[in-house]
Each structure stands twice: as structure tokens, then as C-alpha cells.
Amino acid sequence: MSDRHFWNIRAKNYDKLYWTKDAGYIAKIIEAARFGRNDLVLDVGTGTGAMARSIRPHVRHVVGLDFSDSMLQQGRWEGISMVKWDINDILFRNHLFDKIVGRMVFHHILDNLDRAFLRCFDLLKSRGKLIVAEGVPPGEDPEIVDWYTEMFKHKETRRTFTPTSLVRYFAKNGFQDVQTVRYKMRRFNINNWLVNSGLRKTTQTLILNMHRDAPDKVKAAYGMAFENGVCYIDTENLIVVGAKP
Ligand SMILES: C[S@@+](CC[C@H](N)C(=O)[O-])C[C@H]1O[C@@H](n2cnc3c(N)ncnc32)[C@H](O)[C@@H]1O
């Protein structure tokens, strides 16, 4: 399945995903970014613009960029410049943005992640910052990381980031003063996530059952609970901020 076709399927119900509106997660990203009133911000992989709309009141202007027509069409863009483009391709001049934000985007970039990091590096002004927010496994124990990777294989083709691997991309591509902040999203609703992710019913059932049958170590790391057939977990999210020298 091509990347864009994947997003055509997911776009319709994307905004029904509870996690996209989690106020604590958005607030943590905004706090970590330390936006200034005069900042020009690029929200890369903006999707339906959830982050762009939250950033907008804090800065001079936000540009939301995404390569999926379907995702952009589901968004609302009052006061935001929206651009259909692939982050890997050159569009803007270099040294333009004060901050670049990418929430839950980079794990979808499979072919050349260094190139995407370098594009962001080039687009930032000197002392500009890249802010990346990603879900990570709920621990670096190999058994937990392997279970997480296997589980996601049924959902989509993606990267598994760990805090170590994500930070390495920043350092490797020239960013300095790399800081991390963790955010635990409490009671993430797995059923809501599965039903609104464009998956076949059989795949939804398979992934739900994987949670039910997960090793005790995984269940404990997630604080997993089943209530009336709904699976709740506490997800681990990492916000990484790196500065261009
Ligand atoms: C999980 S969604 C996240 C959307 C938004 N950042 C949010 O937090 O709600 C990932 C988005 O990244 C976009 N995307 C993935 N790879 C991209 C690329 N190479 N260039 C531009 N957008 C990309 C997809 O189209 C999708 O809208």
C-alpha cells in the first residue's frame, strides 16, 4: 500500500482518535518548545492540523505541511498556512523557520530518515529548534520493545523509536543541546484507537487479543486494564528538542 493510500483510508476517522486531542500531551509539547511571540513555525506532517491550531495562539505564524490531500481536507486552517508537500522535497528557502514541530510523523518516514532530519535542519534559522514528539515502548527491556514492534506490525509499516534511537537522529544530523521530556498518556483507549485507524475488523480483533494475551511484563509496564471489554493502557511518549547551532 502506498503511503498516500494509507492516509486516504485513515483520514476520515482521524479526528475521532482520542489521543490526538489529549490536552496534557499538547501542553507538554508547547511547554517544551518554548515558543516566542515572533516565531515562524513549521508543523511538519500536520495531518488535520491539531498541533498547528494549538500552536497558533503562541506565535507569529504557523505553516502546516503534509503530503496527504485526504488528511489536509479533514482539517480546519483558519489563520494557518497549509501546504501540500513532502518534507523530503525542497520547497522553502533555507534558514526560514524559528521552530519546526513534528508530532507522530517521523516513525512513518521509512526510506531515509536522516534526509528528513537534514531538511528540517536546513529550514531552521541558526538557534532554531526542532521539536519531535513520538510514542515509544513503555520500557527499553528487549522483551517489551519486541512485543511493541510485533504489535505495531499488524497495524502499519513503521519504525519503532526508543528514547536512545530517537535522540541519536538529532545528534547525528547536527542538532545540539538535545533535551528530552517524557509524557505518560493515562488510560489510552485501545478500542477507540483500533476502530478509528482504518483497520479491518479481523486486524482490530487480533491486536486487541494481543493486548489481552501480552506477557505480564508488558501488561505491568503499560498499567494495562480491561473494563467492560475496553483495554486501557498508559502510553509512553517522548518529546525531543534539539537546537541548530
Ligand atoms: C499520525 S499523523 C500525525 C498528524 C499530526 N502531526 C498530529 O499530531 O495529529 C502523521 C501525518 O504525517 C504525514 N506524513 C507522513 N510522511 C510525510 C512526509 N514525508 N511529508 C509530509 N507529511 C508526511 C501523514 O500524511 C500524516 O498526516
The ligand as an SDF file (V2000), in Angstrom:
LIG
                    3D

 27 29  0  0  0  0  0  0  0  0999 V2000
   -0.0730   10.2740   12.6980 C   0  0  0  0  0  0  0  0  0  0  0  0
   -0.3260   11.6300   11.6110 S   0  0  0  0  0  0  0  0  0  0  0  0
    0.1040   12.9830   12.6920 C   0  0  0  0  0  0  0  0  0  0  0  0
   -0.6350   14.2620   12.3320 C   0  0  0  0  0  0  0  0  0  0  0  0
   -0.3740   15.4350   13.2820 C   0  0  0  0  0  0  0  0  0  0  0  0
    1.0420   15.7640   13.3540 N   0  0  0  0  0  0  0  0  0  0  0  0
   -0.9190   15.1380   14.6620 C   0  0  0  0  0  0  0  0  0  0  0  0
   -0.1190   15.0540   15.6050 O   0  0  0  0  0  0  0  0  0  0  0  0
   -2.1570   14.9990   14.7880 O   0  0  0  0  0  0  0  0  0  0  0  0
    1.1010   11.5920   10.5180 C   0  0  0  0  0  0  0  0  0  0  0  0
    0.9960   12.5720    9.3470 C   0  0  0  0  0  0  0  0  0  0  0  0
    2.2810   12.6560    8.7350 O   0  0  0  0  0  0  0  0  0  0  0  0
    2.0850   12.8170    7.3310 C   0  0  0  0  0  0  0  0  0  0  0  0
    3.3410   12.4640    6.6610 N   0  0  0  0  0  0  0  0  0  0  0  0
    4.0000   11.2660    6.7210 C   0  0  0  0  0  0  0  0  0  0  0  0
    5.1200   11.3200    5.9940 N   0  0  0  0  0  0  0  0  0  0  0  0
    5.1860   12.5790    5.4560 C   0  0  0  0  0  0  0  0  0  0  0  0
    6.1250   13.2460    4.6000 C   0  0  0  0  0  0  0  0  0  0  0  0
    7.1930   12.5980    4.1280 N   0  0  0  0  0  0  0  0  0  0  0  0
    5.8770   14.5280    4.2660 N   0  0  0  0  0  0  0  0  0  0  0  0
    4.7750   15.1650    4.7220 C   0  0  0  0  0  0  0  0  0  0  0  0
    3.8490   14.5880    5.5170 N   0  0  0  0  0  0  0  0  0  0  0  0
    4.0620   13.3160    5.8860 C   0  0  0  0  0  0  0  0  0  0  0  0
    0.9020   11.9080    7.0210 C   0  0  0  0  0  0  0  0  0  0  0  0
    0.2730   12.2540    5.8120 O   0  0  0  0  0  0  0  0  0  0  0  0
    0.0080   12.1590    8.2560 C   0  0  0  0  0  0  0  0  0  0  0  0
   -0.9130   13.1890    8.0310 O   0  0  0  0  0  0  0  0  0  0  0  0
  1  2  1  0
  2  3  1  0
  2 10  1  0
  3  4  1  0
  4  5  1  0
  5  6  1  0
  5  7  1  0
  7  8  2  0
  7  9  1  0
 10 11  1  0
 11 12  1  0
 11 26  1  0
 12 13  1  0
 13 14  1  0
 13 24  1  0
 14 15  1  0
 14 23  1  0
 15 16  2  0
 16 17  1  0
 17 18  1  0
 17 23  2  0
 18 19  1  0
 18 20  2  0
 20 21  1  0
 21 22  2  0
 22 23  1  0
 24 25  1  0
 24 26  1  0
 26 27  1  0
M  CHG  2   2   1   9  -1
M  END
$$$$
